[in-house]
Amino acid sequence: MAAPGSRWLLQLSKQTSRLSAEGHRLRPRIRSRRCLSSLRHGDNCSQFRFQHTHTSSAEGAEGDPAHPPKQVQYTSTTYPSIKRDTKFSQLTNEHVQHFKSILGTEAAVIDGVSTDASADLEAFNTDWMRKYRGHTKLAVKPQTKEELSRILRYCNEHKLAVVPQGGNSGLVGGSVPVFDEIVINLGRMNKIRSFDEVSGILVVDGGCVLEIADNYLAERSHIFPLDLGAKGSCQIGGNVSTNAGGLRLLRYGNLHGNVLGVEAVLPDGTIVNDLSTLRKNNTGYDLKQLFIGSEGTIGIITGVSIICPKRSNAVNVAYFGLPSFDHVKKAFVEAKSQLSEILSAFELMDGRSQSFVHRVTGNKRPLEGDHPFYCLIETSGSNAEHDSEKLESFLEHVMGSEIVSDGVLAQDESQRSSLWGWREGITEAIGHYGGTYKYDLSIPLDELYKLVDDTRDRLTEMGFVGDDEKHPVIDVVGYGHMGDSNLHLNVPVRRYDKEVEKALEPWVYEWIAKRTGSISAEHGLGIAKRDFVGYSKNETMIALMKQVKQLFDPVGIMNPYKYL
């Protein structure tokens, strides 16, 4: 029997919502017995959507369709200290014809050497944030590991630099060329090879899109252990090569633990078949771990085997407003204590990030009024009644203890997706007005949000933050995975500005190093953090990483100018 204090939730869920004259459902509002705060059920968590909305403010001018996006500067211009390595050959028509002979179809080769294909190549040259841009004249799309092997062997022999590219959804410039490197896109290597419903082991091509794999698993009552906002475009090979973290890490752990095997092609064309489907295999060096997080610098992942858990049939999502970061920490402690085995996500968003989402989408906020902080909690289990009782007890406690100011609880899948949209939609919303300086950081939990305040104060004092076009910085926001001590420090800007970048770097990394944090929690190094890895790795570790790179890629053709 549920505790008396939790009955209000059970009663509220049975109430019939009324429709207002405007067609919106009126959400019943209740107060706890102590009348300290309130929690509303999400009777009208509308489907989350992004739409281009007209804004009259100066900061919205660049988001207006009447103002086309500004030309992205070349990475070679924004990073003038990086010079093209003269050991690499210049691409010729003879090279292009050889690749065409390997792939056998015109559609698999985007040729900008013998023809003008600049428009077609722009998507391969530019990242989605419109921050990094290369000069490639050729993109190739192999369909099999054998084709890829022949391509890499030829490139290695002729000293042609390459950039592996999946969904191109990265955040550190790792998946686009700097100069004229050949882009090797894995989009055609997209098959689901096998799935064992007894063991839960999935084997896929490296170019399989994450969302497609997860939907496939959902039909078989399983779930992919990784979830990202970019799941509709990112590819699993790219996820593994960047050791992506995502929204489910709190529950299922990282890819170093979930990936059972990889298949990869080395720079010299050697096909490495370590596609084990065994959970236990203690026979020497676990070489697959070198490919996880290597960012395409030692080889290209063409296949992945991964353990996938059963999909929970009882999922709950709650979205809260809180008055301070101290209250967020208290709520997290209570969630771990009271929800423990069913807690699958605890996401932190500051009020500024949610204001961006509201302005850009035009969606009605889940909660009335503004709150300094918000958090989204997800629980996943197998027993709906048991999970509901635990969640209700938790909600009663945090509301009655004044830890949480206000909240909304989703009642169905549509509402759960809508609430998740307020977290997953942040990245797109804050980049709507120009660009974003993004920092993905691991910080001791006690000081997780302090960096956001310190950064905002620093940029404001230096005169970069303001409401008009004279000021490059719009705001400073913070959000991330509270359960993983992972902060996403984001600085949305009207335009990228070298003076702003100098104010941020290496100052942000110095701040992190003083607290023994990590300058990259889950996004990797790419070109953005290549020169700053020393803030998280000591000289011995960096030397060992360089030795690994030299062993696998002695010619240096794989994703040059990045990582190390």
ABEGO torsion letter per residue (X at the ends): XBBAAAAAAAAAAABBBBBBAAGBBBBBBBBBAAGABBBBBBAABBBBBBBBBBBABAAAAAABAABBBBBBBBAAAABAABBBBAABBBBBAAAAAAAAAAAGBAAABBBAAABBAAAAAAAAABBAAGABBBABABBBBBABAAAAAAAAAAAAAAGBBBBBBBAGABAAGAABBABABBBBBAAABABBABBBAAAGBBBBBAABBAAAAAAAAAAAGBBBABBBAAAAABBAAAAAAAGBAEAAAAAAEBAAAABABBBBBBAAGBBBBABBABABBBBEBBAAAAABGAGGAAEBBABBBBBBBBBBABBBBBBBBBABAAAAAAAAAAAAAAAGAABABBBBBBAAAAAAAAAAAGBBBABBEBBABBBBBBBBBABAAAAAAAAAAAAAAAAAAGABABBBBBABAAAAAAAAAAAAAAAAAAAAAGBBBBBBBBBBAAAAAAAAAAAAAAAAAAGABBABAABABABBBBBEBAAAGBBBBBBBBABBBAAAAAAAOAAAAAAAAAAGBBABAAAEAEAAAAAAAAAABBAAAAAAAAAAAAAABAAGABGBGBGX
